[in-house]
Amino acid sequence: MPPVAGPLGLSARLLGLARAALAAASFFLAAEIALALVPRWVVRRHQGAPVPLGTSSPVVVLLGDSITAGYGVRRGGGWGSRLDDALVARGISGVYIENRAASATSIADQVEMVSGARRNATFLAMVGHNDFMRWKDLVNTHQPMFDGGLAERVLRWAPRLVRLGWYFVEDHSAEAALGAPDVTRFRAEMARLIAQVADRQGRLALLTYVVPGMPGLSGTPGAPDPKAMVVVHQAQQAINQLLRSLAWEADLPLIDLEATVPVSAEWTPTEFVDVIHPSAATHARIAAAVATDLVDKGLVDKGLVAP
């Protein structure tokens, strides 16, 4: 016997629609809270131990992403962890190194890291890579999660959530998750970082990235996808050029690691653990180059002679 239309059937349909609407609203609200809070939790989780209040030694604060955080190498193998020993090898001791780098962070995240750092410190920033990653543009809006009404929030997040879901099913072998650099946005975010460091009475120096080699003609065993390697190589060169231009325009010290830490023309597993992250051996070379420039550019006191 077919169902009879009537008040009871209509009420059931309305109840079902109400449940569906409530589920959708709950989903968008939960997604908005997660996308707003997770990046900040990552920043706080990876900021590391703060400088002791009684420390009178010069402080060098490292800002950056997974490369400066030492992703892909054993604990203590990243260039940030090796910097103290590299300074001692150049006759400088008594410098307190605070590594605030964290994986998957953007320039805007570095601004937040600076806000809790020691005043009058020297800040070394190797930043920009994640700001050109496509997924960061989808989820990292830096807007308060409850801005606007419900309709505005749904309209703001619905397309981003659809695009974010589609991102995870797309084939990124030819893109390496990198897009064309947004120069205007890059400069705006860097201006905020420069202003925040100045507010902390600090000195800021910019570091370029070590650019990985291109894929070999015969193919290296264990090498990343060749198309991804080409994209990363070109993108890193573009980012480095932006950092050089900004350092010149803002009269900031530049530690040009692309120039001082040359790598093979072809990608090798002895220099990089994947398409972008340096190996332990390359991290050691980076630490040595940074220590040399810190001394030569007067970013650390040459009077702090190691015993």
Summary of the structure (lengths in Angstrom):
residues: 307
radius of gyration: 23.7
end to end distance: 95.9
largest distance: 95.9
contacts: 940
relative contact order: 0.15
helix: 50%
strand: 10%
